[in-house]
Amino acid sequence: MAKKQSFGDKVLKQKAESKKMAKIVVAEKKENGQFRFRSKIVHVDTLQEELKAARA
């Protein structure tokens, strides 16, 4: 009989945590009229705070 692999559960848990990330792209207008784009990866739990901070 095969034993259950203990490290498999840990790997699946880490994969689930990594899927709880969101990417934010913020556009800023420079002095010469062109736009600059910044991207940031944040956790889903702090997404609303990051969006409010980006708008300000």
ZIMO-V384972 format. One line per field, one symbol per residue. phi: phi as a letter, one per 30 degrees, with the letter a starting at -180 (. if undefined). A space follows every 10 residues. Layout:
# ZIMO-V384972
phi=???
This chain:
# ZIMO-V384972
phi=.ddddddddd dddddddddc cbcccccbcd ddjdcccccb cbdddcdddd dddddd
